[in-house]
Amino acid sequence: QVQLVESGGGLVQAGGSLRLSCAASARTFSGYAMGWFRQAPGKEREFVAAITWTGSSTYYADSVKGRFTISISRDNAKNTVYLQMNSLKPEDTAVYYCAAKIYSGTPYDKANFNYWGQGTQVTVSS
């Protein structure tokens, strides 16, 4: 069982930045691909970014690549994955979830992720 705990969310003005963190309990954290998803009220949970277990490859949703500067990274020594978001807009307001993927399969599909955190609220004011 893997426990994931997100932190770093909050209220920020448009144009501001946030760095989300996700701490994992698993001793085998370095073996998991990790992802970030978000869910706005009344909408489906959508993919934001993912990173392979080595950190050598990263993936980003087309919807976020062009709209704000985003970067996913991980520190396997700290069992933590990060999501840096800059130039935030009100439409980025959502609950952001961290997830871990054990097996192969596209990181763009939330169905391929095995463990989920409880989420952290990000609210961007105009």
C-alpha positions as YAML, in Angstrom:
chain: A
units: angstrom
residues:
- id: 1
  name: GLN
  ca: [0.00, 0.00, 0.00]
- id: 2
  name: VAL
  ca: [1.23, 3.46, -0.90]
- id: 3
  name: GLN
  ca: [0.10, 6.56, 0.92]
- id: 4
  name: LEU
  ca: [0.37, 9.87, -0.86]
- id: 5
  name: VAL
  ca: [0.04, 13.22, 0.86]
- id: 6
  name: GLU
  ca: [-0.17, 16.42, -1.14]
- id: 7
  name: SER
  ca: [0.70, 19.87, 0.16]
- id: 8
  name: GLY
  ca: [1.40, 23.33, -1.16]
- id: 9
  name: GLY
  ca: [-2.03, 24.30, -2.41]
- id: 10
  name: GLY
  ca: [-3.71, 27.53, -1.47]
- id: 11
  name: LEU
  ca: [-5.08, 30.82, -2.68]
- id: 12
  name: VAL
  ca: [-3.00, 32.77, -5.16]
- id: 13
  name: GLN
  ca: [-3.65, 35.73, -7.41]
- id: 14
  name: ALA
  ca: [-3.71, 35.37, -11.16]
- id: 15
  name: GLY
  ca: [-0.19, 35.40, -12.52]
- id: 16
  name: GLY
  ca: [1.18, 33.93, -9.32]
- id: 17
  name: SER
  ca: [3.00, 30.68, -8.69]
- id: 18
  name: LEU
  ca: [2.63, 27.61, -6.54]
- id: 19
  name: ARG
  ca: [4.72, 24.54, -5.96]
- id: 20
  name: LEU
  ca: [2.81, 21.44, -5.00]
- id: 21
  name: SER
  ca: [4.50, 18.58, -3.20]
- id: 22
  name: CYS
  ca: [3.49, 14.96, -2.84]
- id: 23
  name: ALA
  ca: [5.15, 12.83, -0.20]
- id: 24
  name: ALA
  ca: [4.92, 9.06, -0.59]
- id: 25
  name: SER
  ca: [5.14, 6.48, 2.14]
- id: 26
  name: ALA
  ca: [6.38, 3.64, -0.01]
- id: 27
  name: ARG
  ca: [9.92, 2.37, 0.36]
- id: 28
  name: THR
  ca: [9.75, 1.50, -3.33]
- id: 29
  name: PHE
  ca: [8.76, 5.02, -4.37]
- id: 30
  name: SER
  ca: [11.58, 5.18, -6.86]
- id: 31
  name: GLY
  ca: [9.96, 2.33, -8.79]
- id: 32
  name: TYR
  ca: [6.73, 4.19, -9.49]
- id: 33
  name: ALA
  ca: [5.86, 6.61, -12.20]
- id: 34
  name: MET
  ca: [4.12, 9.60, -10.64]
- id: 35
  name: GLY
  ca: [1.46, 11.90, -11.95]
- id: 36
  name: TRP
  ca: [-0.57, 14.98, -11.14]
- id: 37
  name: PHE
  ca: [-4.22, 15.34, -12.03]
- id: 38
  name: ARG
  ca: [-6.76, 18.01, -11.26]
- id: 39
  name: GLN
  ca: [-10.50, 18.22, -10.90]
- id: 40
  name: ALA
  ca: [-12.52, 21.39, -11.08]
- id: 41
  name: PRO
  ca: [-16.10, 21.53, -9.72]
- id: 42
  name: GLY
  ca: [-18.49, 19.75, -12.04]
- id: 43
  name: LYS
  ca: [-15.72, 18.47, -14.30]
- id: 44
  name: GLU
  ca: [-13.91, 15.22, -14.85]
- id: 45
  name: ARG
  ca: [-10.54, 14.62, -13.26]
- id: 46
  name: GLU
  ca: [-7.96, 15.47, -15.89]
- id: 47
  name: PHE
  ca: [-4.32, 14.70, -16.45]
- id: 48
  name: VAL
  ca: [-1.84, 17.50, -15.80]
- id: 49
  name: ALA
  ca: [1.66, 16.02, -15.76]
- id: 50
  name: ALA
  ca: [3.59, 12.82, -15.14]
- id: 51
  name: ILE
  ca: [7.16, 11.69, -14.65]
- id: 52
  name: THR
  ca: [8.81, 8.30, -15.05]
- id: 53
  name: TRP
  ca: [10.39, 6.54, -12.10]
- id: 54
  name: THR
  ca: [13.87, 7.59, -13.19]
- id: 55
  name: GLY
  ca: [12.79, 11.15, -13.82]
- id: 56
  name: SER
  ca: [14.23, 10.95, -17.30]
- id: 57
  name: SER
  ca: [10.92, 11.50, -19.08]
- id: 58
  name: THR
  ca: [8.11, 13.91, -18.35]
- id: 59
  name: TYR
  ca: [4.67, 14.30, -19.86]
- id: 60
  name: TYR
  ca: [2.32, 17.27, -19.87]
- id: 61
  name: ALA
  ca: [-1.27, 17.80, -20.90]
- id: 62
  name: ASP
  ca: [-1.68, 19.90, -24.01]
- id: 63
  name: SER
  ca: [-4.14, 22.04, -22.08]
- id: 64
  name: VAL
  ca: [-1.49, 23.24, -19.66]
- id: 65
  name: LYS
  ca: [1.67, 23.30, -21.76]
- id: 66
  name: GLY
  ca: [0.71, 26.44, -23.60]
- id: 67
  name: ARG
  ca: [-1.14, 28.21, -20.79]
- id: 68
  name: PHE
  ca: [1.24, 28.34, -17.94]
- id: 69
  name: THR
  ca: [4.74, 27.35, -17.17]
- id: 70
  name: ILE
  ca: [4.68, 23.99, -15.51]
- id: 71
  name: SER
  ca: [7.33, 21.58, -14.39]
- id: 72
  name: ILE
  ca: [7.14, 18.19, -12.73]
- id: 73
  name: SER
  ca: [10.12, 16.79, -10.89]
- id: 74
  name: ARG
  ca: [10.92, 14.19, -8.25]
- id: 75
  name: ASP
  ca: [13.40, 13.55, -5.51]
- id: 76
  name: ASN
  ca: [13.59, 9.82, -4.91]
- id: 77
  name: ALA
  ca: [15.80, 10.31, -1.86]
- id: 78
  name: LYS
  ca: [12.93, 12.24, -0.25]
- id: 79
  name: ASN
  ca: [10.11, 10.13, -1.71]
- id: 80
  name: THR
  ca: [8.60, 13.32, -3.07]
- id: 81
  name: VAL
  ca: [7.29, 14.56, -6.38]
- id: 82
  name: TYR
  ca: [6.75, 18.23, -7.15]
- id: 83
  name: LEU
  ca: [4.61, 20.28, -9.49]
- id: 84
  name: GLN
  ca: [5.77, 23.83, -10.12]
- id: 85
  name: MET
  ca: [3.11, 26.04, -11.66]
- id: 86
  name: ASN
  ca: [3.71, 29.61, -12.78]
- id: 87
  name: SER
  ca: [1.52, 32.24, -14.44]
- id: 88
  name: LEU
  ca: [-1.60, 30.73, -12.94]
- id: 89
  name: LYS
  ca: [-5.07, 31.71, -14.15]
- id: 90
  name: PRO
  ca: [-8.50, 31.46, -12.49]
- id: 91
  name: GLU
  ca: [-9.35, 28.51, -14.76]
- id: 92
  name: ASP
  ca: [-6.57, 26.56, -13.08]
- id: 93
  name: THR
  ca: [-8.64, 26.49, -9.90]
- id: 94
  name: ALA
  ca: [-9.17, 22.85, -8.96]
- id: 95
  name: VAL
  ca: [-8.29, 20.15, -6.50]
- id: 96
  name: TYR
  ca: [-4.91, 18.78, -7.52]
- id: 97
  name: TYR
  ca: [-4.23, 15.09, -6.94]
- id: 98
  name: CYS
  ca: [-1.00, 13.17, -6.84]
- id: 99
  name: ALA
  ca: [-1.02, 9.58, -8.10]
- id: 100
  name: ALA
  ca: [1.35, 6.64, -8.40]
- id: 101
  name: LYS
  ca: [1.50, 4.18, -11.27]
- id: 102
  name: ILE
  ca: [3.02, 0.76, -10.76]
- id: 103
  name: TYR
  ca: [2.58, -0.91, -14.09]
- id: 104
  name: SER
  ca: [3.06, 0.05, -17.70]
- id: 105
  name: GLY
  ca: [0.45, 2.01, -19.58]
- id: 106
  name: THR
  ca: [0.06, 5.53, -20.77]
- id: 107
  name: PRO
  ca: [0.51, 8.10, -18.01]
- id: 108
  name: TYR
  ca: [-2.17, 10.27, -19.61]
- id: 109
  name: ASP
  ca: [-4.96, 7.97, -18.44]
- id: 110
  name: LYS
  ca: [-5.98, 8.16, -14.80]
- id: 111
  name: ALA
  ca: [-7.21, 4.56, -14.98]
- id: 112
  name: ASN
  ca: [-3.58, 3.42, -15.12]
- id: 113
  name: PHE
  ca: [-2.74, 4.93, -11.75]
- id: 114
  name: ASN
  ca: [-2.99, 2.68, -8.73]
- id: 115
  name: TYR
  ca: [-2.73, 4.97, -5.73]
- id: 116
  name: TRP
  ca: [-4.11, 8.44, -5.09]
- id: 117
  name: GLY
  ca: [-3.68, 11.16, -2.56]
- id: 118
  name: GLN
  ca: [-6.52, 13.12, -0.99]
- id: 119
  name: GLY
  ca: [-5.83, 16.21, -3.06]
- id: 120
  name: THR
  ca: [-4.89, 19.79, -2.34]
- id: 121
  name: GLN
  ca: [-7.02, 22.78, -3.27]
- id: 122
  name: VAL
  ca: [-5.60, 25.40, -5.60]
- id: 123
  name: THR
  ca: [-7.63, 28.57, -5.96]
- id: 124
  name: VAL
  ca: [-6.57, 31.31, -8.34]
- id: 125
  name: SER
  ca: [-8.29, 34.65, -7.88]
- id: 126
  name: SER
  ca: [-8.70, 37.19, -10.65]
...
